[in-house]
């Protein structure tokens, strides 16, 4: 079975449908993606940029989301 990994080009709605446990992390990052109609069309990167995140912040969020999936905590 292929390991699931969050990427910047992943559709936001598909991500949340596949991994709903990530919703809290997205909310705490300033992204209210769960109720946003744009989540149906936007990628993770699109949503982050729409909320004013820099490339570095987007990369860090994607890294943290993947660590959460793997069961690891960011030090």
Biopython code that builds the backbone (N, CA, C, O; Angstrom):
import numpy as np
from Bio.PDB.StructureBuilder import StructureBuilder

atoms = [
    (1, "UNK", "N", (0.844, -1.181, 0.000)),
    (1, "UNK", "CA", (0.000, 0.000, 0.000)),
    (1, "UNK", "C", (0.893, 1.249, 0.000)),
    (1, "UNK", "O", (1.835, 1.356, 0.786)),
    (2, "UNK", "N", (0.581, 2.172, -0.883)),
    (2, "UNK", "CA", (1.370, 3.394, -0.987)),
    (2, "UNK", "C", (1.085, 4.313, 0.195)),
    (2, "UNK", "O", (-0.066, 4.507, 0.587)),
    (3, "UNK", "N", (2.140, 4.869, 0.749)),
    (3, "UNK", "CA", (2.024, 5.777, 1.891)),
    (3, "UNK", "C", (1.443, 7.116, 1.436)),
    (3, "UNK", "O", (1.899, 7.684, 0.444)),
    (4, "UNK", "N", (0.451, 7.616, 2.150)),
    (4, "UNK", "CA", (-0.180, 8.888, 1.835)),
    (4, "UNK", "C", (0.732, 10.023, 2.259)),
    (4, "UNK", "O", (1.283, 10.010, 3.359)),
    (5, "UNK", "N", (0.890, 11.007, 1.380)),
    (5, "UNK", "CA", (1.729, 12.157, 1.681)),
    (5, "UNK", "C", (1.039, 13.416, 1.167)),
    (5, "UNK", "O", (0.549, 13.448, 0.038)),
    (6, "UNK", "N", (1.005, 14.450, 2.002)),
    (6, "UNK", "CA", (0.447, 15.744, 1.621)),
    (6, "UNK", "C", (1.451, 16.456, 0.718)),
    (6, "UNK", "O", (2.651, 16.476, 0.991)),
    (7, "UNK", "N", (0.935, 17.038, -0.361)),
    (7, "UNK", "CA", (1.758, 17.841, -1.255)),
    (7, "UNK", "C", (1.081, 19.189, -1.466)),
    (7, "UNK", "O", (-0.117, 19.338, -1.225)),
    (8, "UNK", "N", (1.857, 20.165, -1.919)),
    (8, "UNK", "CA", (1.317, 21.508, -2.139)),
    (8, "UNK", "C", (0.303, 21.537, -3.273)),
    (8, "UNK", "O", (-0.578, 22.397, -3.287)),
    (9, "UNK", "N", (0.410, 20.618, -4.220)),
    (9, "UNK", "CA", (-0.493, 20.633, -5.360)),
    (9, "UNK", "C", (-1.741, 19.778, -5.158)),
    (9, "UNK", "O", (-2.525, 19.585, -6.087)),
    (10, "UNK", "N", (-1.920, 19.268, -3.942)),
    (10, "UNK", "CA", (-3.081, 18.459, -3.602)),
    (10, "UNK", "C", (-4.324, 19.339, -3.438)),
    (10, "UNK", "O", (-4.254, 20.423, -2.860)),
    (11, "UNK", "N", (-5.450, 18.866, -3.947)),
    (11, "UNK", "CA", (-6.714, 19.575, -3.786)),
    (11, "UNK", "C", (-7.089, 19.603, -2.306)),
    (11, "UNK", "O", (-7.038, 18.580, -1.623)),
    (12, "UNK", "N", (-7.465, 20.790, -1.821)),
    (12, "UNK", "CA", (-7.766, 20.964, -0.392)),
    (12, "UNK", "C", (-8.938, 20.093, 0.052)),
    (12, "UNK", "O", (-8.868, 19.462, 1.107)),
    (13, "UNK", "N", (-9.995, 20.048, -0.723)),
    (13, "UNK", "CA", (-11.150, 19.246, -0.338)),
    (13, "UNK", "C", (-10.799, 17.755, -0.312)),
    (13, "UNK", "O", (-11.202, 17.034, 0.601)),
    (14, "UNK", "N", (-10.054, 17.304, -1.308)),
    (14, "UNK", "CA", (-9.646, 15.897, -1.344)),
    (14, "UNK", "C", (-8.786, 15.551, -0.131)),
    (14, "UNK", "O", (-8.920, 14.473, 0.449)),
    (15, "UNK", "N", (-7.903, 16.472, 0.245)),
    (15, "UNK", "CA", (-7.069, 16.261, 1.429)),
    (15, "UNK", "C", (-7.929, 16.090, 2.666)),
    (15, "UNK", "O", (-7.723, 15.161, 3.448)),
    (16, "UNK", "N", (-8.889, 16.982, 2.847)),
    (16, "UNK", "CA", (-9.726, 16.933, 4.049)),
    (16, "UNK", "C", (-10.654, 15.716, 4.055)),
    (16, "UNK", "O", (-10.980, 15.188, 5.118)),
    (17, "UNK", "N", (-11.069, 15.280, 2.894)),
    (17, "UNK", "CA", (-11.911, 14.081, 2.835)),
    (17, "UNK", "C", (-11.083, 12.839, 3.181)),
    (17, "UNK", "O", (-11.574, 11.917, 3.831)),
    (18, "UNK", "N", (-9.846, 12.828, 2.748)),
    (18, "UNK", "CA", (-8.975, 11.676, 2.988)),
    (18, "UNK", "C", (-8.392, 11.678, 4.394)),
    (18, "UNK", "O", (-8.228, 10.625, 5.010)),
    (19, "UNK", "N", (-8.078, 12.873, 4.898)),
    (19, "UNK", "CA", (-7.442, 12.997, 6.214)),
    (19, "UNK", "C", (-8.130, 14.091, 7.046)),
    (19, "UNK", "O", (-7.541, 15.148, 7.271)),
    (20, "UNK", "N", (-9.357, 13.853, 7.500)),
    (20, "UNK", "CA", (-10.096, 14.877, 8.259)),
    (20, "UNK", "C", (-9.408, 15.287, 9.560)),
    (20, "UNK", "O", (-9.682, 16.366, 10.086)),
    (21, "UNK", "N", (-8.523, 14.447, 10.080)),
    (21, "UNK", "CA", (-7.838, 14.786, 11.333)),
    (21, "UNK", "C", (-6.873, 15.960, 11.166)),
    (21, "UNK", "O", (-6.370, 16.489, 12.156)),
    (22, "UNK", "N", (-6.613, 16.369, 9.929)),
    (22, "UNK", "CA", (-5.719, 17.505, 9.680)),
    (22, "UNK", "C", (-6.452, 18.846, 9.751)),
    (22, "UNK", "O", (-5.816, 19.899, 9.717)),
    (23, "UNK", "N", (-7.771, 18.814, 9.849)),
    (23, "UNK", "CA", (-8.567, 20.044, 9.856)),
    (23, "UNK", "C", (-8.145, 21.002, 10.961)),
    (23, "UNK", "O", (-8.055, 22.207, 10.724)),
    (24, "UNK", "N", (-7.889, 20.504, 12.143)),
    (24, "UNK", "CA", (-7.490, 21.357, 13.264)),
    (24, "UNK", "C", (-6.175, 22.076, 13.006)),
    (24, "UNK", "O", (-6.024, 23.245, 13.362)),
    (25, "UNK", "N", (-5.230, 21.391, 12.393)),
    (25, "UNK", "CA", (-3.944, 22.013, 12.079)),
    (25, "UNK", "C", (-4.118, 23.114, 11.039)),
    (25, "UNK", "O", (-3.481, 24.164, 11.122)),
    (26, "UNK", "N", (-4.981, 22.868, 10.064)),
    (26, "UNK", "CA", (-5.237, 23.884, 9.042)),
    (26, "UNK", "C", (-5.926, 25.097, 9.667)),
    (26, "UNK", "O", (-5.582, 26.240, 9.365)),
    (27, "UNK", "N", (-6.890, 24.840, 10.527)),
    (27, "UNK", "CA", (-7.574, 25.946, 11.211)),
    (27, "UNK", "C", (-6.610, 26.762, 12.064)),
    (27, "UNK", "O", (-6.661, 27.992, 12.057)),
    (28, "UNK", "N", (-5.742, 26.090, 12.790)),
    (28, "UNK", "CA", (-4.801, 26.809, 13.657)),
    (28, "UNK", "C", (-3.746, 27.563, 12.847)),
    (28, "UNK", "O", (-3.052, 28.431, 13.376)),
    (29, "UNK", "N", (-3.630, 27.227, 11.567)),
    (29, "UNK", "CA", (-2.715, 27.942, 10.677)),
    (29, "UNK", "C", (-3.389, 29.118, 9.984)),
    (29, "UNK", "O", (-2.784, 29.795, 9.153)),
    (30, "UNK", "N", (-4.665, 29.352, 10.342)),
    (30, "UNK", "CA", (-5.398, 30.483, 9.770)),
    (30, "UNK", "C", (-6.208, 30.151, 8.536)),
    (30, "UNK", "O", (-6.680, 31.049, 7.838)),
    (31, "UNK", "N", (-6.371, 28.878, 8.266)),
    (31, "UNK", "CA", (-7.117, 28.478, 7.079)),
    (31, "UNK", "C", (-8.442, 27.843, 7.487)),
    (31, "UNK", "O", (-8.466, 26.779, 8.106)),
    (32, "UNK", "N", (-9.532, 28.495, 7.139)),
    (32, "UNK", "CA", (-10.868, 27.980, 7.448)),
    (32, "UNK", "C", (-11.408, 27.147, 6.295)),
    (32, "UNK", "O", (-12.501, 27.412, 5.795)),
    (33, "UNK", "N", (-10.664, 26.159, 5.879)),
    (33, "UNK", "CA", (-10.926, 25.422, 4.640)),
    (33, "UNK", "C", (-12.169, 24.540, 4.669)),
    (33, "UNK", "O", (-12.742, 24.244, 3.620)),
    (34, "UNK", "N", (-12.579, 24.130, 5.824)),
    (34, "UNK", "CA", (-13.656, 23.156, 5.880)),
    (34, "UNK", "C", (-14.963, 23.678, 5.288)),
    (34, "UNK", "O", (-15.674, 22.924, 4.623)),
    (35, "UNK", "N", (-15.291, 24.924, 5.509)),
    (35, "UNK", "CA", (-16.543, 25.459, 5.012)),
    (35, "UNK", "C", (-16.396, 26.334, 3.783)),
    (35, "UNK", "O", (-17.386, 26.885, 3.303)),
    (36, "UNK", "N", (-15.216, 26.472, 3.275)),
    (36, "UNK", "CA", (-14.966, 27.383, 2.163)),
    (36, "UNK", "C", (-15.284, 26.716, 0.824)),
    (36, "UNK", "O", (-14.767, 25.637, 0.532)),
    (37, "UNK", "N", (-16.126, 27.347, 0.013)),
    (37, "UNK", "CA", (-16.421, 26.760, -1.299)),
    (37, "UNK", "C", (-15.189, 26.679, -2.202)),
    (37, "UNK", "O", (-15.145, 25.849, -3.111)),
    (38, "UNK", "N", (-14.199, 27.524, -1.963)),
    (38, "UNK", "CA", (-12.983, 27.500, -2.780)),
    (38, "UNK", "C", (-12.176, 26.221, -2.543)),
    (38, "UNK", "O", (-11.364, 25.842, -3.388)),
    (39, "UNK", "N", (-12.387, 25.558, -1.416)),
    (39, "UNK", "CA", (-11.643, 24.332, -1.109)),
    (39, "UNK", "C", (-11.909, 23.244, -2.143)),
    (39, "UNK", "O", (-11.103, 22.329, -2.309)),
    (40, "UNK", "N", (-13.033, 23.343, -2.833)),
    (40, "UNK", "CA", (-13.358, 22.351, -3.858)),
    (40, "UNK", "C", (-12.444, 22.479, -5.069)),
    (40, "UNK", "O", (-12.242, 21.511, -5.803)),
    (41, "UNK", "N", (-11.890, 23.679, -5.280)),
    (41, "UNK", "CA", (-11.093, 23.930, -6.476)),
    (41, "UNK", "C", (-9.622, 24.213, -6.183)),
    (41, "UNK", "O", (-8.770, 23.997, -7.045)),
    (42, "UNK", "N", (-9.318, 24.684, -5.000)),
    (42, "UNK", "CA", (-7.958, 25.128, -4.684)),
    (42, "UNK", "C", (-7.050, 23.999, -4.230)),
    (42, "UNK", "O", (-7.489, 23.006, -3.649)),
    (43, "UNK", "N", (-5.781, 24.185, -4.512)),
    (43, "UNK", "CA", (-4.766, 23.284, -3.972)),
    (43, "UNK", "C", (-4.383, 23.786, -2.585)),
    (43, "UNK", "O", (-4.779, 24.877, -2.175)),
    (44, "UNK", "N", (-3.614, 22.983, -1.878)),
    (44, "UNK", "CA", (-3.100, 23.404, -0.576)),
    (44, "UNK", "C", (-2.311, 24.704, -0.745)),
    (44, "UNK", "O", (-2.475, 25.637, 0.041)),
    (45, "UNK", "N", (-1.468, 24.765, -1.755)),
    (45, "UNK", "CA", (-0.668, 25.967, -1.984)),
    (45, "UNK", "C", (-1.540, 27.174, -2.310)),
    (45, "UNK", "O", (-1.289, 28.268, -1.804)),
    (46, "UNK", "N", (-2.565, 26.993, -3.150)),
    (46, "UNK", "CA", (-3.474, 28.099, -3.473)),
    (46, "UNK", "C", (-4.125, 28.657, -2.209)),
    (46, "UNK", "O", (-4.176, 29.871, -2.010)),
    (47, "UNK", "N", (-4.622, 27.756, -1.358)),
    (47, "UNK", "CA", (-5.265, 28.176, -0.125)),
    (47, "UNK", "C", (-4.321, 28.910, 0.803)),
    (47, "UNK", "O", (-4.686, 29.920, 1.404)),
    (48, "UNK", "N", (-3.113, 28.401, 0.915)),
    (48, "UNK", "CA", (-2.113, 29.050, 1.762)),
    (48, "UNK", "C", (-1.784, 30.446, 1.249)),
    (48, "UNK", "O", (-1.718, 31.400, 2.024)),
    (49, "UNK", "N", (-1.580, 30.559, -0.050)),
    (49, "UNK", "CA", (-1.268, 31.871, -0.641)),
    (49, "UNK", "C", (-2.428, 32.849, -0.452)),
    (49, "UNK", "O", (-2.211, 34.034, -0.197)),
    (50, "UNK", "N", (-3.654, 32.352, -0.577)),
    (50, "UNK", "CA", (-4.833, 33.194, -0.387)),
    (50, "UNK", "C", (-4.916, 33.726, 1.043)),
    (50, "UNK", "O", (-5.542, 34.755, 1.299)),
    (51, "UNK", "N", (-4.281, 33.017, 1.964)),
    (51, "UNK", "CA", (-4.261, 33.437, 3.366)),
    (51, "UNK", "C", (-2.941, 34.103, 3.738)),
    (51, "UNK", "O", (-2.616, 34.235, 4.918)),
    (52, "UNK", "N", (-2.185, 34.521, 2.729)),
    (52, "UNK", "CA", (-0.991, 35.335, 2.965)),
    (52, "UNK", "C", (0.266, 34.609, 3.371)),
    (52, "UNK", "O", (1.202, 35.233, 3.872)),
    (53, "UNK", "N", (0.314, 33.316, 3.169)),
    (53, "UNK", "CA", (1.513, 32.568, 3.565)),
    (53, "UNK", "C", (2.611, 32.693, 2.517)),
    (53, "UNK", "O", (2.343, 32.750, 1.316)),
    (54, "UNK", "N", (3.846, 32.735, 2.992)),
    (54, "UNK", "CA", (5.020, 32.745, 2.105)),
    (54, "UNK", "C", (5.334, 31.308, 1.686)),
    (54, "UNK", "O", (4.783, 30.355, 2.236)),
    (55, "UNK", "N", (6.219, 31.171, 0.714)),
    (55, "UNK", "CA", (6.645, 29.844, 0.256)),
    (55, "UNK", "C", (7.230, 29.038, 1.418)),
    (55, "UNK", "O", (6.953, 27.847, 1.558)),
    (56, "UNK", "N", (8.028, 29.690, 2.235)),
    (56, "UNK", "CA", (8.639, 29.027, 3.394)),
    (56, "UNK", "C", (7.569, 28.549, 4.382)),
    (56, "UNK", "O", (7.659, 27.437, 4.903)),
    (57, "UNK", "N", (6.563, 29.381, 4.640)),
    (57, "UNK", "CA", (5.482, 28.995, 5.554)),
    (57, "UNK", "C", (4.666, 27.831, 4.994)),
    (57, "UNK", "O", (4.249, 26.942, 5.736)),
    (58, "UNK", "N", (4.445, 27.844, 3.685)),
    (58, "UNK", "CA", (3.694, 26.759, 3.043)),
    (58, "UNK", "C", (4.466, 25.449, 3.180)),
    (58, "UNK", "O", (3.897, 24.421, 3.547)),
    (59, "UNK", "N", (5.748, 25.494, 2.887)),
    (59, "UNK", "CA", (6.580, 24.291, 3.011)),
    (59, "UNK", "C", (6.572, 23.757, 4.441)),
    (59, "UNK", "O", (6.504, 22.547, 4.656)),
    (60, "UNK", "N", (6.641, 24.652, 5.406)),
    (60, "UNK", "CA", (6.644, 24.255, 6.821)),
    (60, "UNK", "C", (5.300, 23.606, 7.210)),
    (60, "UNK", "O", (5.273, 22.609, 7.930)),
    (61, "UNK", "N", (4.193, 24.184, 6.726)),
    (61, "UNK", "CA", (2.876, 23.623, 7.023)),
    (61, "UNK", "C", (2.740, 22.229, 6.413)),
    (61, "UNK", "O", (2.266, 21.309, 7.079)),
    (62, "UNK", "N", (3.147, 22.064, 5.168)),
    (62, "UNK", "CA", (3.075, 20.754, 4.516)),
    (62, "UNK", "C", (3.915, 19.738, 5.287)),
    (62, "UNK", "O", (3.497, 18.596, 5.478)),
    (63, "UNK", "N", (5.090, 20.157, 5.723)),
    (63, "UNK", "CA", (5.952, 19.284, 6.522)),
    (63, "UNK", "C", (5.254, 18.874, 7.826)),
    (63, "UNK", "O", (5.275, 17.703, 8.203)),
    (64, "UNK", "N", (4.642, 19.835, 8.501)),
    (64, "UNK", "CA", (3.944, 19.541, 9.766)),
    (64, "UNK", "C", (2.746, 18.622, 9.535)),
    (64, "UNK", "O", (2.489, 17.737, 10.350)),
    (65, "UNK", "N", (2.011, 18.814, 8.446)),
    (65, "UNK", "CA", (0.868, 17.951, 8.133)),
    (65, "UNK", "C", (1.339, 16.515, 7.916)),
    (65, "UNK", "O", (0.711, 15.573, 8.398)),
    (66, "UNK", "N", (2.436, 16.352, 7.196)),
    (66, "UNK", "CA", (2.971, 15.010, 6.960)),
    (66, "UNK", "C", (3.500, 14.377, 8.241)),
    (66, "UNK", "O", (3.362, 13.170, 8.439)),
    (67, "UNK", "N", (4.097, 15.173, 9.100)),
    (67, "UNK", "CA", (4.563, 14.642, 10.387)),
    (67, "UNK", "C", (3.380, 14.185, 11.231)),
    (67, "UNK", "O", (3.469, 13.179, 11.934)),
    (68, "UNK", "N", (2.290, 14.909, 11.164)),
    (68, "UNK", "CA", (1.093, 14.519, 11.911)),
    (68, "UNK", "C", (0.568, 13.169, 11.411)),
    (68, "UNK", "O", (0.191, 12.304, 12.201)),
    (69, "UNK", "N", (0.553, 13.009, 10.091)),
    (69, "UNK", "CA", (0.104, 11.749, 9.515)),
    (69, "UNK", "C", (0.999, 10.602, 9.965)),
    (69, "UNK", "O", (0.518, 9.508, 10.259)),
    (70, "UNK", "N", (2.282, 10.853, 10.015)),
    (70, "UNK", "CA", (3.248, 9.821, 10.421)),
    (70, "UNK", "C", (3.277, 9.607, 11.923)),
    (70, "UNK", "O", (3.954, 8.703, 12.413)),
    (71, "UNK", "N", (2.543, 10.438, 12.657)),
    (71, "UNK", "CA", (2.498, 10.285, 14.107)),
    (71, "UNK", "C", (3.663, 10.908, 14.832)),
    (71, "UNK", "O", (3.934, 10.566, 15.982)),
    (72, "UNK", "N", (4.358, 11.821, 14.176)),
    (72, "UNK", "CA", (5.504, 12.484, 14.785)),
    (72, "UNK", "C", (5.140, 13.912, 15.160)),
    (72, "UNK", "O", (4.306, 14.546, 14.513)),
    (73, "UNK", "N", (5.764, 14.398, 16.192)),
    (73, "UNK", "CA", (5.586, 15.794, 16.610)),
    (73, "UNK", "C", (6.787, 16.590, 16.178)),
    (73, "UNK", "O", (7.923, 16.118, 16.232)),
    (74, "UNK", "N", (6.518, 17.825, 15.741)),
    (74, "UNK", "CA", (7.590, 18.733, 15.342)),
    (74, "UNK", "C", (8.294, 19.226, 16.588)),
    (74, "UNK", "O", (7.643, 19.665, 17.536)),
    (75, "UNK", "N", (9.620, 19.160, 16.599)),
    (75, "UNK", "CA", (10.393, 19.626, 17.751)),
    (75, "UNK", "C", (10.561, 21.120, 17.680)),
    (75, "UNK", "O", (11.185, 21.714, 18.559)),
]
sb = StructureBuilder()
sb.init_structure("model")
sb.init_model(0)
sb.init_chain("A")
sb.init_seg("    ")
for serial, (resi, resn, name, xyz) in enumerate(atoms, 1):
    if name == "N":
        sb.init_residue(resn, " ", resi, " ")
    sb.init_atom(name, np.array(xyz, "f"), 0.0, 1.0, " ", f" {name:<3s}", serial, name[0])
structure = sb.get_structure()
